[in-house]
């Protein structure tokens, strides 16, 4: 058994040298290797032959690495999207807070605690819309016809712009800070809308390609 463990340690080192370095991946592969070795040994194969056959069955690092990269790629893409949503939101709101801080120190504006709460609320809303946008885009009905899709997009843009115009006409505010807070709340869905449209447009494009094929 000691020789078998040594062989497995050497095999694991070869996997790492071949580019499979993530401990979790190596642990999973080693678990599969040991299970296969035990299965073969129960059939009467000696430990050395069982190890050799099981290692050959798994394959070399060059063959295994692309498969695990395919599994890891969607997770990396999701993480990258989350980072982009958070980074974009923080960047936009940091500009607002820095402007407020400068103007407050100059005595040009006064900011109440409620106004800060409302601003932070709009930030959280922006993040929530940003995260939910892709999920919503995956559920919107497809429009495979390109002309119909263009009409749908133009109608959505027109209705969205008209709604914002009506909203701003109905609102009243007395100072710049209030206007900025209202603007932040008004624009908070835009990040999510952008993600939603991106996913939906990709789905429509894929549907058109499948129909043509």
C-alpha positions in Angstrom: 0.0 0.0 0.0 2.9 2.3 0.7 4.2 1.8 -2.8 0.8 2.5 -4.2 0.5 5.8 -2.3 4.0 6.8 -3.6 2.9 6.0 -7.2 -0.2 8.1 -6.7 1.8 11.0 -5.3 4.1 10.8 -8.3 1.1 10.7 -10.6 -0.3 13.8 -8.9 3.0 15.6 -9.3 2.9 14.8 -13.0 -0.6 16.1 -13.3 0.5 19.4 -11.6 3.6 19.6 -13.9 1.3 19.1 -16.9 -0.8 22.2 -16.0 -3.5 20.8 -13.7 -2.5 22.8 -10.6 -5.8 23.5 -8.8 -5.9 21.5 -5.6 -9.7 20.8 -5.9 -9.2 19.5 -9.4 -6.3 17.3 -8.4 -8.3 16.0 -5.4 -11.2 15.1 -7.7 -8.9 13.3 -10.1 -7.1 11.4 -7.4 -10.5 10.3 -6.0 -11.5 8.9 -9.4 -8.1 7.2 -9.7 -8.3 5.6 -6.3 -11.9 4.4 -6.9 -10.8 2.8 -10.2 -7.8 1.2 -8.6 -9.9 -0.3 -5.8 -12.4 -1.6 -8.4 -9.7 -3.4 -10.3 -8.0 -4.8 -7.2 -11.4 -6.3 -6.1 -11.4 -8.1 -9.4 -8.0 -9.7 -8.5 -5.6 -7.3 -10.3 -2.4 -6.5 -8.3 -2.0 -2.9 -7.1 0.8 -2.0 -9.5 -1.1 -3.2 -12.6 -4.3 -1.6 -11.3 -2.6 1.7 -10.8 -1.1 1.6 -14.3 -4.5 0.7 -15.9 -6.4 3.3 -13.9 -3.9 6.1 -14.8 -4.1 5.2 -18.5 -7.9 5.2 -18.3 -7.9 8.8 -16.9 -5.4 9.9 -19.5 -2.5 12.3 -19.6 -2.6 15.9 -18.3 -2.7 17.4 -21.8 -6.0 15.5 -22.5 -7.6 16.3 -19.1 -6.7 20.0 -18.8 -9.0 21.2 -21.7 -12.0 19.3 -20.2 -11.6 20.9 -16.8 -11.1 24.3 -18.4 -14.5 23.9 -20.2 -16.2 23.3 -16.8 -14.4 26.2 -15.2 -14.9 28.7 -18.0 -18.6 29.4 -17.3 -17.9 30.0 -13.6 -15.1 32.4 -14.5 -17.5 34.2 -16.9 -20.1 34.5 -14.2 -17.5 35.8 -11.7 -16.3 38.3 -14.3 -19.8 39.6 -14.9 -20.4 40.1 -11.2 -17.1 42.0 -10.9 -18.1 44.2 -13.8 -21.5 45.0 -12.3 -20.0 45.8 -8.9 -17.0 47.8 -10.4 -19.2 49.8 -12.7 -21.7 50.7 -10.0 -19.0 51.7 -7.5 -17.2 53.8 -10.1 -20.4 55.7 -11.0 -21.4 56.3 -7.4 -17.9 57.2 -6.2 -17.9 60.1 -8.7 -21.2 61.3 -7.1 -19.9 61.0 -3.6 -16.6 62.7 -4.4 -18.5 65.6 -6.0 -20.8 65.9 -3.0 -17.8 65.8 -0.6 -16.0 68.6 -2.4 -19.1 70.8 -2.7 -20.0 70.1 1.0 -16.6 71.1 2.2 -16.9 74.3 0.1 -20.2 75.0 1.8 -22.2 74.9 -1.4 -24.5 72.0 -0.5 -26.1 70.4 2.6 -26.7 66.7 2.7 -29.1 65.1 5.2 -29.0 61.6 6.5 -32.1 60.7 4.6 -30.6 61.8 1.4 -27.6 59.5 2.0 -29.9 56.6 2.7 -31.8 57.3 -0.5 -28.5 57.4 -2.4 -27.3 54.1 -1.0 -30.7 52.6 -1.7 -30.4 53.6 -5.4 -26.9 52.0 -5.4 -28.3 48.7 -4.1 -31.1 48.9 -6.6 -28.6 49.3 -9.4 -26.7 46.3 -8.2 -29.8 44.2 -8.0 -31.0 45.2 -11.5 -27.5 44.5 -12.8 -27.4 41.0 -11.4 -31.0 40.2 -12.4 -30.7 41.5 -16.0 -29.2 38.5 -17.5 -31.7 36.1 -15.9 -34.6 38.2 -17.2 -33.0 38.3 -20.7 -32.9 34.5 -20.7 -36.7 34.4 -20.2 -37.9 37.0 -22.7 -39.6 35.4 -25.7 -37.4 35.1 -28.7 -37.9 37.1 -31.9 -36.2 35.2 -34.7 -37.1 37.6 -37.4 -34.5 40.4 -37.7 -36.9 43.1 -38.8 -39.4 42.3 -36.1 -36.6 42.4 -33.5 -35.5 45.8 -34.7 -39.1 47.1 -34.4 -39.4 45.6 -31.0 -36.1 47.3 -29.9 -37.2 50.7 -31.3 -40.5 50.5 -29.5 -38.9 49.6 -26.2 -36.4 52.5 -26.6 -39.3 54.9 -27.5 -41.5 53.8 -24.6 -38.6 53.8 -22.2 -37.6 57.4 -23.2 -41.2 58.6 -23.1 -41.7 57.1 -19.6 -38.7 58.8 -18.3 -39.8 62.1 -19.8 -43.2 61.8 -18.1 -41.6 60.8 -14.8 -39.4 63.9 -14.8 -42.3 66.2 -15.7 -44.2 64.9 -12.7 -41.3 65.3 -10.3 -40.3 68.5 -8.5 -37.2 69.3 -6.5 -35.7 72.3 -4.8 -32.0 71.7 -4.9 -29.2 70.0 -6.8 -28.7 67.1 -4.4 -32.4 66.2 -4.7 -32.2 66.3 -8.5 -29.1 64.0 -8.4 -30.8 61.5 -6.1 -33.9 61.4 -8.4 -31.6 61.0 -11.4 -29.8 58.1 -9.7 -33.0 56.3 -9.0 -34.3 56.9 -12.5 -31.1 55.5 -14.0 -30.7 52.6 -11.6 -32.4 50.0 -13.9 -30.2 50.9 -17.0 -27.4 48.5 -16.1 -29.8 45.6 -15.8 -31.6 46.6 -19.0 -28.3 46.6 -20.8 -27.5 43.1 -19.6 -31.0 41.9 -20.3 -30.8 43.2 -23.9 -27.4 41.6 -24.4 -28.6 38.1 -23.4 -31.8 38.4 -25.3 -30.1 39.7 -28.5 -27.6 36.8 -28.4 -30.5 34.3 -28.0 -32.3 35.9 -31.0 -29.2 35.8 -33.1 -28.6 32.1 -32.2 -32.2 31.3 -33.1 -31.8 32.9 -36.5 -28.6 30.9 -37.2 -30.4 27.7 -36.3 -33.3 28.4 -38.5 -31.0 29.2 -41.5 -29.0 26.0 -40.8 
